[in-house]
Amino acid sequence: MADKTLFGRLKKILGQSTVVRRVGDNKLKVIDPARAQSAGNLETNMLVDRYNRLHSTPGGSSVYDPSQGFNQLRNELFKDYESMDNDSIISAALDVYADESTLKNEFGDILEIKSGKKEIQQVLHNLFYDVLNIEFNLYPWIRMMCKYGDFYLHLKIVDKLGVVGVSPLSPYAIARQEGIDPQRPEAVEFIYDETFGGVTGAYGKTKNGNKIYENYEIAHFRLLQDTNFLPYGKSMIEQPRKTWKQLTLMEDAMMIHRIMRAPQKRAFKIDIGNIPPAEVDAYMQKVINKMKKVPYMDKQSGEYNMKFNIQNMIEDFYLPVRGGNSNTSIEDIGGLEWTGVDDVEYLRNRMMAGLRVPKAFLGYD
């Protein structure tokens, strides 16, 4: 007996590539291209077989399972994205993406709903503005999608009421699985790792300790810029990721150079007169200790101590000189100058080019 429930019909509709077109006079034309191409046998279908060969693993089944190694790579990418979001330039670029995507029109609406029937328009307006509250939620949703390339919403659906609420899911803990049912070529399942933490549904099936969501339970938003990332999206900050790492290394090198090599040092030329060569080292050490340390008397304990004189830097040079015209003198030695500013500017320009955001938007022009 056919499943006539709401969730059964949603599962059937979203699990097949049926095309419904309006042909006029309130008539609909329904086409099932998958069944026509497969001729009743999906396993011998050229398109399906090509898809299975591309996404199959050696020694495994033909089902595309992203959890077989690919999720580990995604998590590594996500860790880089988290670090990149702490960068002031990239964080500002993500804010620009979200700001430009949530601008209001002349009527003050973020999303304009058009429909030939006023009833449908009212239902959709209630869904987006009252249930989903896109005026508040759309900004962080778009920003997260631009950051990770994917964004997942768990739809809370109630029979005869529709969508009554949504909960965002972490991209770290969810995987999209395609090609799971030969009878439904367009069927998609989402595997959610409940051990990761976060929001879980009140209904659904589990497998190996993971939550399994049907296609109609998850709204998957993704940036389809590169087919190599399918079935996931490609982050907006993936392109400048390599340049960001190079820029970070160059900036760290600049800071280390500024701190360690930039301070000014002094050269103390000490006239040793007629001191025998064997006694020069001892005399120089005596002079160094006298200049670098000052006597200190502890008033409470009465102990005598040689306190370090912070006015003299330990990198100073002490050179013994001898000769008729030589006198004790102190010369300043300037610190090494950083000459890599142009390199930092070059890498920063490359990163901004990868972000595709005008410099004026980021305060650099």
GUKE-48180 format. One record per residue: residue in one letter; x, y, z of N, C-alpha, C in turn; residue number from 0. Coordinates in steps of 0.02 Angstrom, whole numbers. Layout:
BEGIN
A|X|Y|Z|X|Y|Z|X|Y|Z|NUM $
...
This chain:
BEGIN
M|42|-60|0|0|0|0|44|62|0|0 $
A|27|109|-42|67|169|-48|63|212|14|1 $
D|119|244|30|123|287|89|93|354|71|2 $
K|35|371|102|0|433|87|13|487|139|3 $
T|56|474|188|69|524|239|109|582|210|4 $
L|113|637|247|148|696|223|222|680|213|5 $
F|254|648|261|324|634|255|339|581|203|6 $
G|292|533|194|300|484|141|298|514|72|7 $
R|252|562|63|247|594|-2|307|640|-15|8 $
L|331|675|38|391|716|30|451|673|11|9 $
K|458|616|43|513|571|28|510|547|-44|10 $
K|451|532|-68|443|508|-137|456|563|-187|11 $
I|430|624|-173|438|679|-221|511|701|-227|12 $
L|546|707|-170|614|731|-170|664|676|-188|13 $
G|642|614|-193|687|560|-210|686|540|-282|14 $
Q|656|580|-325|654|565|-396|661|630|-436|15 $
S|683|623|-498|695|682|-540|634|697|-583|16 $
T|577|704|-552|516|720|-589|513|794|-604|17 $
V|495|810|-666|489|879|-688|416|895|-699|18 $
V|392|947|-666|322|968|-672|321|1037|-704|19 $
R|286|1044|-760|282|1108|-794|209|1126|-807|20 $
R|195|1191|-802|129|1216|-817|124|1230|-892|21 $
V|76|1201|-926|69|1207|-998|11|1252|-1018|22 $
G|-20|1284|-970|-75|1329|-986|-143|1299|-970|23 $
D|-192|1343|-961|-260|1322|-945|-262|1279|-882|24 $
N|-218|1298|-832|-215|1261|-769|-200|1187|-778|25 $
K|-161|1170|-830|-142|1101|-842|-68|1092|-826|26 $
L|-52|1034|-799|17|1018|-782|42|960|-824|27 $
K|105|963|-844|137|910|-882|194|882|-839|28 $
V|189|817|-825|237|784|-780|281|738|-822|29 $
I|347|745|-815|395|704|-852|443|673|-802|30 $
D|457|610|-811|505|574|-769|566|556|-811|31 $
P|614|601|-817|671|587|-861|714|529|-837|32 $
A|719|517|-773|762|463|-748|735|395|-770|33 $
R|670|387|-767|641|322|-787|648|312|-863|34 $
A|641|366|-901|647|360|-974|718|343|-994|35 $
Q|767|371|-962|836|357|-979|858|288|-957|36 $
S|835|267|-898|857|203|-872|823|144|-904|37 $
A|764|155|-934|726|102|-965|711|46|-915|38 $
G|699|67|-852|680|19|-800|739|-15|-767|39 $
N|800|-3|-789|857|-37|-758|910|16|-743|40 $
L|910|41|-681|955|94|-663|1028|71|-662|41 $
E|1041|8|-648|1110|-15|-641|1147|-14|-708|42 $
T|1110|-20|-764|1142|-21|-830|1138|47|-864|43 $
N|1110|96|-829|1105|163|-857|1175|193|-866|44 $
M|1188|222|-925|1255|249|-938|1271|306|-890|45 $
L|1223|351|-878|1236|408|-834|1246|385|-763|46 $
V|1203|341|-738|1209|317|-670|1274|278|-662|47 $
D|1292|237|-712|1353|197|-706|1414|243|-706|48 $
R|1413|295|-746|1469|343|-745|1474|378|-678|49 $
Y|1418|395|-649|1418|427|-583|1447|380|-530|50 $
N|1428|317|-533|1453|268|-485|1528|257|-493|51 $
R|1552|256|-555|1624|245|-565|1664|304|-539|52 $
L|1639|364|-548|1675|423|-525|1679|426|-449|53 $
H|1626|404|-415|1622|413|-343|1628|347|-305|54 $
S|1650|295|-336|1658|231|-301|1727|225|-271|55 $
T|1734|186|-218|1798|175|-186|1822|104|-201|56 $
P|1888|93|-209|1913|26|-225|1894|-25|-172|57 $
G|1865|-80|-194|1846|-133|-148|1783|-119|-110|58 $
G|1750|-63|-122|1689|-46|-86|1629|-47|-131|59 $
S|1574|-22|-105|1513|-19|-144|1515|42|-190|60 $
S|1466|46|-234|1463|101|-281|1428|162|-252|61 $
V|1408|158|-189|1374|214|-158|1425|266|-139|62 $
Y|1411|329|-154|1456|384|-137|1449|399|-63|63 $
D|1499|381|-24|1498|390|49|1551|442|67|64 $
P|1531|504|82|1582|555|97|1620|541|161|65 $
S|1595|498|204|1629|485|268|1692|444|258|66 $
Q|1704|417|199|1763|375|186|1823|418|168|67 $
G|1849|455|217|1909|494|207|1898|566|188|68 $
F|1844|581|152|1834|649|128|1815|696|185|69 $
N|1777|670|234|1758|713|290|1819|736|330|70 $
Q|1870|694|333|1931|715|369|1963|775|334|71 $
L|1964|773|267|1990|829|229|1949|892|240|72 $
R|1883|885|241|1839|942|252|1851|973|320|73 $
N|1861|932|371|1874|958|438|1939|997|440|74 $
E|1989|974|403|2052|1011|400|2041|1079|366|75 $
L|2001|1081|314|1985|1144|281|1948|1190|329|76 $
F|1901|1162|367|1861|1203|413|1905|1234|467|77 $
K|1957|1197|489|2003|1225|539|2040|1286|511|78 $
D|2060|1281|447|2092|1339|415|2043|1397|409|79 $
Y|1980|1382|393|1931|1436|387|1920|1471|454|80 $
E|1921|1432|509|1913|1462|575|1971|1510|589|81 $
S|2032|1490|572|2089|1533|583|2086|1595|537|82 $
M|2064|1585|475|2059|1641|429|2006|1691|452|83 $
D|1954|1667|485|1902|1713|509|1928|1759|564|84 $
N|1983|1739|597|2013|1782|647|2056|1837|617|85 $
D|2070|1831|552|2107|1884|517|2060|1942|504|86 $
S|2084|2003|517|2040|2061|512|2016|2073|441|87 $
I|2059|2061|391|2039|2073|321|1987|2023|299|88 $
I|2000|1958|311|1954|1906|288|1888|1910|327|89 $
S|1891|1925|391|1830|1933|430|1788|1990|403|90 $
A|1821|2045|385|1784|2102|356|1754|2083|288|91 $
A|1790|2042|249|1763|2021|184|1701|1977|193|92 $
L|1702|1933|242|1642|1892|255|1583|1936|277|93 $
D|1598|1988|315|1545|2034|335|1517|2070|274|94 $
V|1560|2087|226|1537|2121|166|1492|2075|125|95 $
Y|1512|2011|119|1469|1964|83|1399|1961|113|96 $
A|1396|1955|179|1331|1950|213|1292|2015|208|97 $
D|1327|2072|215|1292|2136|210|1262|2147|141|98 $
E|1301|2133|89|1277|2145|22|1220|2097|4|99 $
S|1218|2039|35|1165|1990|20|1101|2003|58|100 $
T|1102|2045|108|1043|2057|149|1021|2130|147|101 $
L|1038|2164|92|1015|2233|85|940|2235|74|102 $
K|908|2285|102|835|2292|95|819|2334|33|103 $
N|762|2320|3|740|2357|-55|707|2422|-33|104 $
E|678|2457|-81|648|2522|-65|587|2516|-20|105 $
F|560|2455|-14|502|2445|31|523|2418|99|106 $
G|588|2410|110|612|2387|175|610|2311|182|107 $
D|605|2274|127|601|2201|129|668|2171|107|108 $
I|691|2121|142|751|2084|122|734|2037|65|109 $
L|677|2006|69|655|1957|19|588|1978|-8|110 $
E|583|1986|-73|520|2005|-106|486|1942|-133|111 $
I|426|1931|-112|389|1871|-131|336|1890|-183|112 $
K|339|1856|-240|291|1869|-294|254|1804|-310|113 $
S|190|1809|-317|149|1751|-335|84|1775|-365|114 $
G|56|1734|-410|-8|1752|-441|-65|1746|-392|115 $
K|-57|1707|-339|-110|1698|-289|-89|1732|-225|116 $
K|-133|1774|-199|-119|1810|-137|-112|1763|-78|117 $
E|-150|1707|-79|-147|1660|-24|-77|1629|-18|118 $
I|-47|1610|-76|20|1582|-76|70|1634|-52|119 $
Q|61|1696|-74|106|1749|-53|104|1760|22|120 $
Q|45|1756|51|38|1765|124|70|1707|162|121 $
V|61|1646|136|90|1588|169|167|1592|168|122 $
L|195|1610|111|268|1616|106|294|1673|148|123 $
H|257|1729|150|278|1785|192|279|1764|265|124 $
N|229|1727|286|227|1703|355|285|1655|369|125 $
L|302|1613|319|357|1566|328|424|1601|337|126 $
F|439|1647|291|505|1678|291|513|1731|346|127 $
Y|461|1771|358|469|1827|404|448|1809|476|128 $
D|399|1765|483|375|1748|551|406|1684|578|129 $
V|410|1632|537|437|1568|560|514|1569|558|130 $
L|541|1584|498|614|1584|490|647|1647|516|131 $
N|609|1702|520|635|1766|545|699|1785|508|132 $
I|694|1790|441|754|1802|401|782|1872|412|133 $
E|743|1918|437|769|1985|450|825|1984|502|134 $
F|823|1936|546|875|1929|597|923|1872|581|135 $
N|898|1817|555|938|1756|546|975|1753|480|136 $
L|952|1788|429|982|1779|363|1055|1802|361|137 $
Y|1072|1854|398|1141|1879|398|1190|1826|423|138 $
P|1182|1798|482|1230|1746|504|1227|1683|461|139 $
W|1168|1666|433|1164|1607|390|1206|1616|328|140 $
I|1200|1673|295|1239|1686|234|1313|1690|250|141 $
R|1329|1721|305|1400|1727|323|1431|1658|335|142 $
M|1394|1614|368|1420|1547|380|1426|1508|315|143 $
M|1378|1517|269|1382|1483|205|1442|1507|164|144 $
C|1456|1572|166|1514|1598|130|1579|1574|162|145 $
K|1578|1564|227|1638|1543|263|1655|1470|250|146 $
Y|1606|1426|255|1617|1354|248|1600|1328|178|147 $
G|1561|1365|140|1537|1340|76|1472|1302|81|148 $
D|1452|1283|142|1391|1246|154|1356|1273|216|149 $
F|1290|1267|215|1251|1285|274|1191|1238|277|150 $
Y|1177|1213|337|1124|1163|346|1073|1189|397|151 $
L|1010|1181|378|954|1197|423|912|1135|434|152 $
H|900|1119|496|854|1064|512|783|1091|515|153 $
L|741|1068|469|672|1092|465|627|1050|511|154 $
K|593|1084|555|544|1051|600|476|1054|567|155 $
I|454|997|541|393|993|501|339|957|540|156 $
V|281|986|541|223|955|575|168|947|524|157 $
D|137|889|523|83|875|476|26|924|485|158 $
K|0|950|430|-54|998|426|-34|1069|449|159 $
L|28|1077|471|52|1143|490|112|1166|449|160 $
G|150|1117|424|209|1134|384|270|1146|427|161 $
V|312|1191|405|374|1207|441|357|1253|500|162 $
V|371|1229|560|355|1268|620|418|1296|654|163 $
G|477|1277|629|538|1301|658|599|1272|623|164 $
V|656|1302|633|718|1278|603|774|1283|655|165 $
S|824|1241|646|883|1242|689|945|1233|645|166 $
P|994|1278|650|1055|1270|610|1097|1213|637|167 $
L|1130|1176|591|1173|1120|609|1245|1137|591|168 $
S|1291|1112|630|1361|1125|618|1385|1086|557|169 $
P|1421|1118|511|1448|1081|453|1500|1030|472|170 $
Y|1529|1035|532|1578|986|555|1546|917|564|171 $
A|1483|915|583|1453|852|605|1404|822|556|172 $
I|1396|851|497|1346|826|451|1378|809|384|173 $
A|1355|756|353|1380|733|289|1322|719|243|174 $
R|1330|737|179|1279|725|128|1295|660|92|175 $
Q|1246|617|85|1255|552|54|1207|545|-5|176 $
E|1235|532|-64|1195|526|-125|1202|455|-153|177 $
G|1156|437|-198|1158|372|-230|1144|315|-182|178 $
I|1099|326|-136|1087|276|-83|1034|225|-103|179 $
D|991|241|-151|937|196|-169|931|193|-245|180 $
P|943|135|-276|937|130|-349|867|145|-375|181 $
Q|817|133|-334|749|146|-355|732|221|-353|182 $
R|772|259|-316|762|332|-311|828|366|-326|183 $
P|843|378|-389|910|404|-406|925|473|-377|184 $
E|874|512|-362|885|579|-336|881|581|-260|185 $
A|876|523|-228|869|522|-155|933|544|-122|186 $
V|926|582|-68|983|609|-30|969|599|44|187 $
E|1020|579|80|1016|573|153|1072|614|184|188 $
F|1058|638|244|1107|677|282|1123|639|346|189 $
I|1186|626|357|1209|590|416|1235|640|466|190 $
Y|1205|641|525|1224|689|577|1254|651|636|191 $
D|1313|670|655|1349|639|710|1324|670|775|192 $
E|1283|632|812|1255|659|874|1307|667|929|193 $
T|1363|631|924|1416|637|974|1451|705|970|194 $
F|1444|739|913|1475|804|905|1442|856|948|195 $
G|1377|847|961|1340|897|999|1300|941|953|196 $
G|1253|976|981|1212|1021|942|1139|1000|942|197 $
V|1103|1019|891|1031|1008|887|1017|941|854|198 $
T|973|903|883|950|840|853|875|841|845|199 $
G|851|804|797|779|803|783|741|759|831|200 $
A|676|772|834|633|732|877|611|668|844|201 $
Y|624|661|780|606|600|745|660|586|695|202 $
G|659|527|667|709|506|619|741|441|639|203 $
K|780|412|594|812|348|607|885|358|622|204 $
T|914|309|653|984|312|672|1020|252|641|205 $
K|1086|261|630|1128|209|603|1198|218|629|206 $
N|1222|165|663|1290|166|693|1299|226|739|207 $
G|1247|242|776|1252|297|823|1244|366|793|208 $
N|1232|370|727|1223|433|693|1150|444|674|209 $
K|1130|506|673|1062|524|654|1057|527|578|210 $
I|1006|498|550|995|499|478|935|543|463|211 $
Y|945|594|424|892|640|404|875|630|331|212 $
E|812|633|315|790|630|246|801|698|212|213 $
N|793|698|146|806|759|108|760|816|128|214 $
Y|698|801|144|651|853|160|661|880|231|215 $
E|702|847|272|713|870|340|771|920|345|216 $
I|813|923|294|871|966|295|869|1013|235|217 $
A|878|1077|248|887|1126|194|962|1138|187|218 $
H|990|1115|131|1062|1119|120|1076|1175|71|219 $
F|1108|1228|95|1128|1284|53|1203|1277|39|220 $
R|1223|1281|-24|1293|1271|-42|1311|1316|-101|221 $
L|1376|1332|-104|1403|1374|-158|1433|1327|-210|222 $
L|1398|1315|-264|1420|1268|-316|1465|1305|-365|223 $
Q|1528|1316|-345|1576|1350|-388|1624|1301|-422|224 $
D|1633|1243|-393|1682|1196|-418|1654|1125|-411|225 $
T|1652|1089|-466|1624|1021|-464|1669|973|-425|226 $
N|1732|990|-415|1776|947|-376|1756|943|-303|227 $
F|1716|991|-280|1694|992|-210|1626|958|-201|228 $
L|1594|936|-255|1529|904|-249|1534|842|-206|229 $
P|1481|826|-167|1415|860|-165|1412|919|-117|230 $
Y|1470|947|-100|1471|1004|-55|1489|1067|-95|231 $
G|1483|1124|-61|1500|1187|-92|1572|1207|-79|232 $
K|1593|1258|-114|1661|1284|-106|1658|1351|-71|233 $
S|1699|1358|-20|1698|1419|21|1722|1479|-20|234 $
M|1696|1537|-2|1718|1599|-35|1790|1617|-16|235 $
I|1815|1591|39|1884|1607|60|1931|1549|46|236 $
E|1910|1502|4|1955|1446|-13|2010|1469|-61|237 $
Q|1993|1513|-107|2042|1535|-157|2101|1572|-125|238 $
P|2090|1618|-78|2148|1652|-48|2178|1615|11|239 $
R|2161|1551|21|2185|1515|81|2261|1508|79|240 $
K|2289|1489|22|2362|1481|17|2397|1548|27|241 $
T|2371|1601|-5|2403|1666|2|2398|1691|74|242 $
W|2343|1675|108|2336|1695|179|2390|1662|221|243 $
K|2406|1599|208|2459|1565|246|2526|1598|233|244 $
Q|2540|1615|170|2603|1648|154|2606|1717|187|245 $
L|2551|1754|185|2550|1820|217|2560|1815|292|246 $
T|2530|1765|323|2538|1756|395|2611|1743|413|247 $
L|2644|1700|374|2715|1687|387|2757|1749|378|248 $
M|2742|1788|326|2781|1849|313|2770|1901|369|249 $
E|2709|1907|393|2695|1953|448|2729|1931|512|250 $
D|2729|1866|525|2764|1841|585|2839|1855|580|251 $
A|2868|1845|520|2939|1859|511|2953|1933|522|252 $
M|2908|1976|500|2917|2048|509|2916|2066|584|253 $
M|2869|2037|621|2864|2052|692|2925|2026|730|254 $
I|2948|1966|713|3008|1939|747|3068|1983|732|255 $
H|3074|2006|670|3130|2049|652|3127|2115|690|256 $
R|3066|2143|695|3058|2207|730|3078|2200|803|257 $
I|3059|2145|834|3071|2137|906|3143|2118|921|258 $
M|3171|2072|882|3236|2044|898|3294|2083|868|259 $
R|3286|2110|808|3343|2139|773|3340|2215|767|260 $
A|3283|2244|779|3277|2316|769|3306|2358|826|261 $
P|3308|2335|890|3333|2378|944|3404|2402|930|262 $
Q|3417|2463|952|3482|2493|942|3531|2467|995|263 $
K|3591|2451|972|3643|2426|1018|3700|2476|1021|264 $
R|3745|2464|1069|3802|2509|1078|3867|2468|1076|265 $
A|3919|2501|1054|3986|2471|1053|4029|2510|1102|266 $
F|4051|2476|1155|4094|2506|1206|4167|2490|1189|267 $
K|4205|2540|1172|4276|2531|1158|4316|2552|1219|268 $
I|4343|2503|1254|4376|2514|1318|4452|2517|1307|269 $
D|4482|2573|1327|4555|2581|1322|4587|2539|1377|270 $
I|4626|2489|1359|4658|2445|1407|4729|2466|1423|271 $
G|4752|2519|1391|4818|2546|1408|4874|2495|1402|272 $
N|4914|2488|1456|4972|2443|1455|4957|2378|1492|273 $
I|4893|2359|1498|4876|2297|1533|4904|2238|1494|274 $
P|4936|2190|1527|4962|2132|1491|4906|2093|1456|275 $
P|4922|2063|1399|4870|2026|1362|4836|1972|1403|276 $
A|4872|1939|1448|4841|1886|1488|4789|1912|1537|277 $
E|4791|1977|1553|4745|2006|1602|4689|2047|1569|278 $
V|4688|2048|1501|4637|2088|1467|4567|2061|1478|279 $
D|4559|1994|1473|4493|1964|1481|4465|1977|1550|280 $
A|4506|1971|1601|4482|1983|1669|4463|2056|1679|281 $
Y|4503|2100|1650|4488|2171|1656|4423|2189|1620|282 $
M|4414|2161|1561|4352|2174|1523|4291|2147|1560|283 $
Q|4297|2088|1589|4241|2060|1626|4224|2102|1687|284 $
K|4276|2131|1718|4265|2174|1775|4227|2237|1755|285 $
V|4247|2265|1697|4212|2325|1672|4139|2309|1654|286 $
I|4128|2251|1621|4060|2233|1600|4015|2224|1661|287 $
N|4040|2188|1712|4000|2177|1772|3985|2243|1807|288 $
K|4032|2288|1806|4022|2352|1839|3969|2394|1804|289 $
M|3968|2390|1737|3921|2430|1699|3852|2398|1695|290 $
K|3850|2332|1695|3785|2298|1687|3751|2286|1753|291 $
K|3788|2289|1809|3758|2276|1874|3776|2333|1921|292 $
V|3729|2350|1964|3738|2403|2013|3727|2373|2082|293 $
P|3764|2396|2132|3754|2370|2200|3684|2385|2226|294 $
Y|3656|2336|2260|3588|2343|2286|3587|2317|2357|295 $
M|3560|2356|2404|3555|2338|2474|3482|2330|2493|296 $
D|3464|2268|2513|3396|2254|2534|3385|2283|2604|297 $
K|3338|2331|2610|3327|2365|2674|3298|2318|2727|298 $
Q|3260|2268|2708|3229|2224|2757|3277|2171|2782|299 $
S|3313|2139|2735|3359|2085|2755|3431|2108|2765|300 $
G|3448|2166|2737|3515|2190|2743|3565|2155|2697|301 $
E|3540|2114|2651|3584|2078|2607|3609|2123|2551|302 $
Y|3670|2110|2531|3703|2148|2477|3698|2108|2412|303 $
N|3671|2139|2361|3659|2103|2299|3679|2147|2241|304 $
M|3697|2112|2185|3714|2147|2124|3653|2145|2078|305 $
K|3617|2198|2075|3555|2201|2036|3571|2216|1963|306 $
F|3534|2183|1918|3544|2195|1847|3522|2265|1828|307 $
N|3564|2299|1792|3549|2367|1769|3512|2364|1703|308 $
I|3448|2379|1705|3407|2370|1645|3423|2421|1591|309 $
Q|3460|2473|1608|3475|2524|1559|3524|2499|1506|310 $
N|3563|2448|1522|3610|2421|1474|3583|2357|1444|311 $
M|3589|2349|1379|3562|2290|1345|3615|2237|1338|312 $
I|3594|2175|1343|3642|2120|1343|3673|2110|1275|313 $
E|3646|2141|1223|3676|2133|1157|3731|2183|1143|314 $
D|3748|2226|1191|3800|2275|1180|3868|2241|1169|315 $
F|3911|2276|1132|3977|2249|1116|4030|2285|1158|316 $
Y|4076|2246|1186|4132|2274|1224|4197|2254|1190|317 $
L|4233|2304|1165|4292|2292|1126|4352|2325|1159|318 $
P|4403|2286|1175|4464|2316|1203|4505|2348|1146|319 $
V|4530|2409|1159|4571|2444|1109|4637|2465|1143|320 $
R|4688|2468|1102|4754|2486|1128|4788|2530|1076|321 $
G|4822|2578|1099|4858|2622|1054|4868|2690|1084|322 $
G|4913|2729|1055|4928|2794|1084|4870|2843|1078|323 $
N|4831|2839|1024|4777|2886|1013|4708|2858|1033|324 $
S|4706|2799|1061|4641|2768|1077|4618|2791|1145|325 $
N|4553|2806|1148|4522|2826|1211|4458|2785|1219|326 $
T|4435|2780|1281|4372|2745|1294|4314|2785|1262|327 $
S|4273|2751|1222|4218|2784|1187|4158|2737|1181|328 $
I|4101|2766|1170|4038|2728|1161|4007|2750|1096|329 $
E|3993|2703|1052|3964|2717|987|3898|2680|980|330 $
D|3849|2714|949|3784|2682|937|3786|2643|872|331 $
I|3756|2583|875|3750|2540|815|3676|2532|800|332 $
G|3655|2556|745|3584|2552|728|3561|2481|715|333 $
G|3497|2468|729|3469|2401|716|3459|2389|642|334 $
L|3452|2326|624|3441|2308|555|3372|2332|532|335 $
E|3367|2359|473|3304|2384|447|3266|2329|410|336 $
W|3199|2330|419|3157|2281|384|3145|2305|313|337 $
T|3161|2262|266|3154|2281|195|3101|2239|159|338 $
G|3060|2204|198|3010|2160|167|2940|2189|166|339 $
V|2933|2255|173|2866|2286|173|2832|2275|105|340 $
D|2871|2281|52|2842|2270|-15|2817|2198|-23|341 $
D|2852|2150|7|2830|2080|3|2763|2071|39|342 $
V|2757|2102|98|2694|2098|135|2638|2130|95|343 $
E|2651|2187|65|2600|2222|25|2580|2181|-36|344 $
Y|2628|2148|-67|2613|2106|-125|2567|2048|-106|345 $
L|2583|2014|-52|2542|1957|-31|2473|1980|-8|346 $
R|2469|2038|23|2404|2063|45|2361|2081|-16|347 $
N|2391|2110|-67|2353|2125|-128|2328|2061|-162|348 $
R|2369|2009|-161|2348|1946|-190|2289|1915|-151|349 $
M|2292|1920|-86|2238|1893|-45|2173|1932|-57|350 $
M|2179|1998|-63|2119|2038|-76|2091|2022|-145|351 $
A|2134|2008|-193|2110|1990|-260|2072|1924|-257|352 $
G|2095|1877|-215|2059|1814|-208|1993|1822|-172|353 $
L|1988|1871|-128|1924|1883|-93|1873|1918|-138|354 $
R|1897|1951|-191|1853|1985|-240|1810|2039|-206|355 $
V|1840|2074|-160|1807|2130|-126|1848|2192|-139|356 $
P|1818|2247|-161|1856|2308|-173|1894|2331|-110|357 $
K|1954|2358|-121|1994|2381|-64|1959|2435|-24|358 $
A|1919|2477|-58|1885|2530|-22|1836|2502|29|359 $
F|1807|2444|16|1760|2413|62|1795|2390|125|360 $
L|1861|2376|121|1899|2351|177|1942|2404|209|361 $
G|1936|2467|186|1972|2522|216|2044|2528|194|362 $
Y|2063|2501|135|2131|2504|111|2138|2548|49|363 $
D|2091|2588|34|2094|2630|-26|2056|2695|-14|364 $
